[in-house]
Amino acid sequence: MPAVVAFETIPELYINLVKKYENTDKTAFAFKPSPNEDYKTVTWSTVKEDVTALASYLLQQGVEEGERVAILSENRYEWAVVDLAIQSIGAINVALYTTLPPHQCEYILNDSGARIFFVSTGIQLKKAVEIFDNCKELKQVIAFDEPKVKAHLKNNFVKLFDTVCTAGSKAETKLSDQLKKRTKGVKPEDVSTLIYTSGTTGNPKGAMLTHRNIVSNVKAAHDAITISDKDRCLSFLPLCHSFERTGGYYAMAAGGAEIYYAESVDTVAKNMLEVNPTIVVSVPRLFEKIYNLVKKNVQEGSAIQQAIFNWALDVGEKHWKGKRGLISVQKTIADKLVFDKLRQRTGGRIRFFVSGGAALPAEIGAFFMSAGLNILEGYGLTETSPVMTCNRYGEEEMGTVGKVINGVTVGIQRLEDNKIIAQLSGEDYPSDLTSEPGEILNRGPNTMKGYWNNEEATKEMIDDDGWLHTGDVGRFVNGRLQITDRIKHMIVNAGGKNIYPGPIEDMFKTSKWVDQLVVVGENQAFMAALIVPDFEALETHAKQNDIKYDSMEDLLKNEAIVNIFSKEIRSFSKELASHEKIRDFRLIPNEFTVETGELTPTLKVKRRVIEDKYGDLIEDMFKDA
C-alpha cells in the first residue's frame, strides 16, 4: 500500500504530512507526561509549531547544511521534534544509545564533530557535562528535562529545551524564508543521519544513510506491508537504531499511523493494554518472553487444560497454514477457549507484529501465528537502511526472513571461492529459487553511502561491484531467505568441523528452564554452553519441591536443579548432529544485559565479552577434554 503522501526526502515527508493533516485532530504522536498520567496526544499542527520553533533556533545558532547535531535520549516526542528540525534545515542527525557510557559518547561526538548535543534526563545530562571539555567541536548541550542537580544549569553551555524552543519561536518570522529554502534544498543524495553501529569490538563506526537510502526503504516496506492512517504503533526499540528509525518511525508516519511512545522497554506489556496498538515493531526477545510465560502457565495447569491448549495450538497451526472448513469452526472455539485471552494481553487490536534485529526461533513464530498474532519477520543491517527482505502478511514462512523487497538485490556468495551462486531482486517474484549457503550480499538504493571518516572500513564492507557484504551466512529456500548465522560467530571444533551456534541457541530458547544460552567450544572436542536459567521458573520449582537455598548461586549448585538442566540438554541435543551436541554446561546466576555489557543495545549477544567474563567457567568445562 503506497504512503499517504509523496516524498523523496525526510523533510518532504514531514512537510507533506503537515499539509495533509494540519488543522485536523489527527494524532501524530502520543506520550505519557508522567507514569501516573494518561497518554497525551499531539496533532500534526502542534508538531509543525514545535519543529518550526526548534529549527528556527538551530538556524539562529548558525547550524549549516551537512552539520551534525547529536541526540542522546530515550524514545519520546522530543526525539521526533529534534529529528524533524535537524532534517528540515539539511543537517545530519547523530543519535546515541542511552546505555552508552560517557567515554563512548565522547568518542561519537568527536568522531562526528557534533556542535549541538540534545540530551533527555538528568542521567544523560550528567554524561554530557562530564565529557563536554573533551569534545572539541561541541558548543552547546540542550536538556529535555529540567535537572534535579541545579548545578548543571550553571554551566553556560547547558540550556533547557523549552527555553530554546521559546527563543526559536520568537525568531520564526525573521527566519521563515531561510527555513523554507533550507527544507526545499535537501536532496535525496544528502546524508540524513549517522547511525553508529553498537559493535561487539573496537570503536563504533558511523554508517552514513542518505535520504534516498531511507526513503527507498520506507517505500519498499509499504509495497510489502499495509500501513494505514487507521493504524497505531507502540514504539519502544531505540530510535537511534535503523530498525526502529525506518520501521517504527518513518514508515509508520508515511502511512499516517499514530506513534505512541512506551514509557520504557520494561513497561511494554502494561503500555500495550493502555495503547491498544495495531502494529508493534520488536526484537525476538519480547516474543520469547511471552512464549515462555504462556508455556510455563500451561505446564503448571491440569492435564485437561494442557490437552485443550495443545488441541487449540494444533487447530491454530492448521488454520494459519490455510486449512478451512471444519478447521475454521474449531478455530473459533480455540479462540474463545485459549487465544482470545492472549490477544487481549497485547491490547486486543494487533494486526501484526514486525520482528527483526535477530533471528526469531521458528517454533516461537509458529506459536504466535497459531494464536492469530501474525509476526512478519524481516532481515537487514544498519548499513542497508535496514530492510533487505521481509515476510508478507498472509505469506509468512517461519524459519525464513521472507522475500527480497522491491528495488533491492540479495546475492549469495560461496565462502570457499567467493563466487556469487544465487541472487534475487524484489522484482523477480514469484520465484522458487533454492541455493546452497554462503555469505549474504546486498545491492540497491538502500546501501549506505559509507562509514563516516572511515574509507578503509567502507571498502571492507562494499566491494568494487557495489555489493555490500553482510557477514551473515544464509541461503534461498523456495525464493525466501533463510539465515544461518554470522560468519564471525562460526565455531571450528578440534576436528575441524564448522558449527554455527545461532540455530542451536535458538532451539534452546523454547525451553521453559532457559532464559539465555551461549554455545562455546572453539578448538575443542565438543560443544558446551553457558546458561542463564529462567530464575522465576527455578524459584517456583524450588518452592514447590521444598528446596532450601540462601542465594541464587546456592540454588544453581543444588543437585536437583543441575539434573533438570542435564535432562533438558540431553533432550534438546537429540535434534543436533553429533558434533553440535552440548556435552557440558555451567549455570550463570546473573542475566546477560546491556547494562552489564554482555548485550548490545539491540540485545545481540557480545560473545567475546561473555567468553572473557566467564573464561574460568569455560576453561573448567574443557579442562579434561
N, C-alpha and C positions, 0 to 999 in steps of 0.2 A: 504494500500500500504506500503510495507516494506521501511525502511530507506535506503538511498543511500549507506551507509557503515555499516559494522558490528561494534558493540561496546558493552562493558559491563560496562564501566566506562565513566565519562565525559572526562578525558584526552584522553582515547582511541577514543572517538568520534571526538575530536579535531584533534588528530594526523592523523586519517584515512581520515578526510575531507581534511586536508592539502595534504596528499598523492594523493588524487583523483583530487584535483583542482589546485595543485601547478603548477606554470608556465603557467597558463591559465589566460584569462581575466575575469573569473567567479567572479561576485560580491559576497562578503560575507556580508559586512555591508555598509551602506551609512549614511552620516550625513551632516548637514549644518554647515560649519565653522563659519558663522555669518548669521543673519536674512536676509540680502540682497543678499546673495550669493546662487548659485545653489547647489544642492546636490553633494557631493564628494563621489565617490565610493572607496571601499577598497577591494582588491583581497585577496585570501587566502594566497598568497605568502607574502603579506605585513603583514597580521595577524600573520603569523609564525615569521617574523622578530621582530615584536613588542612584541609578547608574550615571545619569547625566550630571548629577552633583559631584560624584566622585571622579568621573572622567574630567570634568572641568578643573577640579583640584589638581589632578595629575598634570594637566596642561599648565596650570599655574606654576607647578614645580619644575617645569621645563622638561618633562619626560618626552623623549623623542621617539620617532618610529624605530622599531627594532631594539629599543632599550628594554632591559629586563627588570621586571617587578616581581618580587617573591611573596609567597603566601605560606604561612605555617599555621594551619588551622584544621580543626575537625570539620566534618560536613555540616554546613549551616547556611542560612540565607545570605549572610555577609560574604561568604566564599563566592557565591554566584555573582553578587554585585561587583566585587573586586575583579573577578574574571572578565565579566562583560565590559567593565570600564577599561580594563587593560586592552582587551581586544578592540574596543571602539576607537582607541587612539593609535592603533597599529603597533602597540608594544608587545612584549613577549611575557607570557605567564610562566613563572618558575615556581612550582608547587612542591612543598616539602612534607614528608610524613611527620605527624606529631610525635611519633615514637622515637624520632632521631635524637641522639644525644647532642649537646652543644657543639662538640668538635666536628661532627658530621654536617651540622647546619652551617658551620663556619666554612667548611670545605666547599659546599654547594654555592653559598653566597659569593665566595671569592672566585670560584670557577666560572660562574655565570656572570659575574660583575654586576649583580643587582644593586640598584641605588636606593630603592624604597622597599621596605620589608613589612608586610602586614602579618600580625600575629593575633591569636584568638584570646586565650585565657591568661591568667596571671602566670601559670606554669610556663607557657610558651614565651611570654614577655620576659621572664627571668632569663631564659636561654639567650634571647636577643640582646638583652642588656649585658650579659656576661661576655658575649663574643663581639660586641659592636666595635671595640677598638682594634680588633684583629681583622676586620673586614674593610679593606682599603677603599672600596667604591661606595660602601653603604653610608648614606647620609641621614636616613630617617626611618624610624620604627613607628608603625601605627597600630595601636591595640584596639581590638573589637570591644573588649570588656574593661571596665574601669578596675584597675588592680587593687587588691587589698593592701598590698605593700605600696603605700603612697610615695615612698622614696623613689620609686622607679619614675614617677612623673616629674621629678626634679631634674632629670636628665633632659637637656634641651632638645635632644634628638627624638624623644618619645612624645607622640601625640595620640589623642583618642580619636577613634573612628567617627563618632558623632560630630566632634569638633571640626575635623577636616571636611566632612560632608557639608556642614553648615557653611564653611568658608567657600567651598566649591559652588554651592547653590547661589551665593551672592555674586559670583563671577560668571554665572551661566550666560547672561545676556551678552556680556562683553566677548565671551569665548565661543558663542554659538556657531558662528560661521567657521571658525577654526576646527571645532569638533566635527561638524558635518563634513568638512574637507578631509579630515583625517580618516573618518569612518569610510567614506567613499573611496579613499585612496588605498585601502587594504586590498592586496592582490592575492589570488589563490596560492601563488608560489611563495608568499611570505611565511616566515616561521610564526606559528601561533603560540607554541609552548615548548619549553624544555622539560621533559619528564625524565628525572634521574632514576635509573634502574637501581633498585634496592641492593641487588647483588648479594652474593654469599662470600665473596673475597674481593680484596682490593677496594680502591675508591670507586664510587658510583660514577656512571657515565651519563651525560645529558643527551637523550635522544631528541633531535630536532624534528618536530612534527609540524608540517605546514598546514595551512588552511585546506589546501587540496587533499592532503593526506586524510585529515579528519572528516571533511565534508564527503569525500568519496565513500568513506567507510560508513558514515551515517546513512547515506542514500542507499548503499548496498544492503545495510541492515533493514531498511524499510522495504526493500524489494523482497527480502526473505521473511520478515516478520511483520504482522499487522500491529501498529501502534496508532491509536486514535486519540482525539480530544475527549473521549469518554474514559480514558484510562487514568489510573492513579498509581504512581510508583513510589515505593518506600526506599529511600536512599540511605545506605549505611556503609558501603565499601568506601575506602579512601578516595576522595575526588582527585588526589594527586596521582592516582594510578590510571592508566589509559583505559582500563576495562570499565570503571565507573564513569570516567570522564566522557567517553564516547557513548557507552551503552546506557548508563543510568542518568545521564545529564543531557548531552546534546541530542541524542536520538529520541529521548522522551520529549524534550522541548519541541523538536522538529515535528513530532506527531501531535502537538498540542496537549500532551498529557500533563497532569498535575504532578509536581515533585514534592513529596513530603519527606522531611529530614527526620530520621530516627534520632532519639536523644543520644544514643551511643550504640556500639556493637552489642553491648550487654543487655540492652533493653529492646532488642528487635522483636522478641516474642510478645512482649507487652504492647509495643507500638503497632504491631500488625493488627491486634484486636481493636486498637483505637483508630487506626487509619483506614482499615478495610481496603488494602491495595488490590489492584487487579494484576499488577506486574511487580515482581521482586527480582532484582539482579543480585546474585550471590556467588560466593565460592562454595565448593562442596562441603566445607566444614559444617555449615548450617544444616544441610540435608543429612549429614552423617549423625549429628547430634539428635535431630528429630527422629530419624530411623531407629537409632539405638534406644531412645527413650520409649518409643512405641513397642519395640521388640521386647524390651525389658518388662513392660507392663503386661504384655501378652503372656510371657513366660511365667509371670507370677500369678496369672489368673487360673481359673479352674480348667479341667480337661475339656468341658463343654465350650467355654469361652475361647480356648485355643483352637478347637475344631471349627467353630464359627469363623474365627479370624482367618484361618488357613483356607477355608472354603471361599470366603469373600475375596481373599487375595488371588486365588485361582480364577475366580469369575472375573475379577477386575483385569487380570492379565489377558485373558481371552478376549475381553471386550475391547481393550485398547489396541490389541493386535488385529482387530477387525471382525471378530465373530459377532453375529447378531442373532435375531430370532429369540429363542428361549433364553440365551445369554443376556439379552437386553432386559428381560423381565427379572432374571436373577440379579443383574447388576443394580436394579432399582432397590431390591431387597437388601443387597450387600451394602449399598449406600446408607440406607436407614439404620441398619444394624451396626455398621462399623465406620464407614468412611466419612459420613457427614460430620461426625464429631471431630475428626482430624482436620477437615476443611474449615470448620468453624474456628479452630485454633489458629488458623492462618488469616483470619479475618472474614472468611466466608465468601469472598468475591474474586479470588485468584483465577485469572485466565491462564497464566503460565508463569513459571519461574524461568530465569535465564541463569545458567551455570557456566562459570569459566574460571580462569586463573590457575586451575589444577585439574587433574583427572577426576571425574565422578565415577566411583565404582558402579559397574553395570547393575549389580543386584539392588543397590540403593536407588538408582534411577528407575529400575523396573517397579520397585515398590511404590514410588510416588506416582508413576504412570498408572499403575493398577488402582490407586486410590482416587484417580481422576484429577490429580495435581500434575499437570504436564510440566516437564522440565526440558527446556531447549538448551542443549549443551553446545558450546562453541569452542573455538580454539584460535589463539593468536598470541602475539607478543606486543610489548610496549612499542617495539620498533616497527610493527605493522599496523599501528593506529587503532585498535589492536586486531580486529577480527579478520581471519582468513577463511574460516569455514564455520558453518553452524547447521544444526538440525532445524528443519522447518516444522511448524505446527501441523500435527496430523501425519508427519512422516518421520517421527522420532525413531531412531535406531540406537538403543542403549549399547554402550561399548564402542560407539563411534562418536566423532565430533562433527558429523554431518557433511554436507556438500560444500564445495568451494563457492564463495559468494561472487556476485557479478563484478566484473572488472578486474578480478584477481586471478592469477595463475599459480597453482601449487605444484611443485615438482618433487619427485623422489630421487635422490642421488645415492647410488650404491656406495657403501662405505669402503669396499675393497679397492675400487678403481676410479671412484669419483665420477662415474658415468650416470647421466640422468636417464633413468629407466622407465619413468612414467610421469605424465603431467596432465592436469585437468584445469580448465578455466571455468568460471561461473557460467559461461555461455555454452559449455559442452554437454549440458544435460538434456535429455536423460542419458546416463552412462552406467554401464555395469563393470567398469574397469576394476580389475583386481591386480595388485602388484606385489612383488617381494618387498621386504622392509629396506629402508635406507633413510638418509637424512632428509628432513622436510625443508624445502626451499620455498620462497615467496617472491613473486614479481608482480608489480602492479602499482596503481596510484596511491596505495596505502603504505608503500615502503618509505620509511623515514628519509629525510634529506641527508642524515648522517649524525655522528656524535659531535656535540659542541666542543670545539677546541681539541679534537682528538681524531686527526685524519688516519692515524695508524689503526685505531680500533675500528674506524669506519671501513677501511679496506679489508680488515679481517672478517667483517660481517657481510659486506656487499661485494660480490666479485665483479669482474670486468664486464660480464654479460648482464649485470643488473639483478642477478639472483641474490636475495638475502638468505643467508644460511642461519637457520633457527637453532641448530644444536640439538634439536629433538629428532628422535627416530620414530618413524611411522610407515604406514603403507595404505594403499587404497583397497577397500573391500566393497565390491559392488558399487563403486562410484563414491563411496564415503570414506573420509579419512579416519584412520584408527591410529592412536598414539601408543607407542611402546614405552618410551622413557627418554630422559635426557642422555645424550652421548656421554657427557662427563660423569653421569651417575652410574654408568656401567661398571660392574664388578667383575674382575677377572680372577677366578679362583686358582688354587695351586696347580690344578690340572689343565689350566689354560682355557677353561670354559667361560664364555661370556654370559653374565647374568644381569638382567635388568631388575632392580629392586622395586621399582614403582608398582608394577602389577601385583607383586607378592604382597606389598604393604596395603594396597587397595583391597585385596581379598580379606585381610585380617580386620579391616575396618567394619566388617559386618558382624564381628563377634561382640556380644554384649559385655564381655570382660575387658576388651581392649579399647582404649581411647586413642592412643597414638603408638605407632610402631616403626622402628627404623632398622632395616636389614644391613648387616655388616658382614665382611668376610673377604676383603681384598687380599689376594695371595694366600688364602687359607684353604684347608682341605674340606671345609664345609661352611654353610651359611649359619649365622646366628642373628639374634635380634635383641635390641633394647626396647623394652615395652613400658609404656606409661599406661597403667591399668585405668579402668573406669572406677574411680575411687568411690563413687556413690554406690555402684553395684557391689563392690567389695565390702563396704561398711554395712550394707543391708544384709549381705550373706553372713558376715561375722555376727551380727546381732541375732539373726535367725538361728544360727548354729552355736550360739553361746561361746564364740571365740573371743578370748580376752586379749587386749593389746594396749600398750601405752602410747604408741605413736604409729604413724603410717609406716615408718621404716620397720617398726616392730611387727606390724601386721604382714608386711610383704615377706618377712622371713619365716612366717608360720608355715609348717609343712603342708597343712591342708590347703592353704592358699596357693602355694607353689605347685601343688598337684593339680589344681584347677587349670593353671596355665600350661602345665606339661601335657595334660589331656587335650586342651584346646589346640596347642601347637601341633600335636600328632594328628589330630582330626583334620585340621586345615591343610597340613603338609601332604596329605594323601592325594591332593589335587595337583601337586607340584612334581616336576621332573626330579630325578634323584639328586642332581647337582644343585637344585634350587631349594630342597627341603631345609627347614630350620631345625638344626640339631641341638642348639643350646640357646639360652636366653637369660637376661637379667631384668629384674623389675625395677623401675625408676620411681622414686617417691614423689617427684615433682613434675607437673605438667610442662611440656615444651611451650614456651610463649614468646611473643615478640619482645616483651619487656625484659625477659631473662636471656634473650639473644639467640635462642635456638630456631626461631621462625623469622622469616622476612615479614614486612608489613602486610604482604598479601598472603600470609600464612603458609608459605612454602618452607619446607624443612631446610635448614642450613646444615648439611651433612658434615661438613668439615668442622664446624663449631661443635656439633654433638660428639663427633669422634674424638675431638681434643678434650672436651669437657668430661667425657666418660671413658677416656682412654684406659684407665685402670680396670674398669669392668670388662672392656673389650679384650684387653690383654689376658685377663683371668679366664675368659671363655676359651681362648685359643692356646693357653699355656701348655697343654698336653697334646695338642694336635700335631 
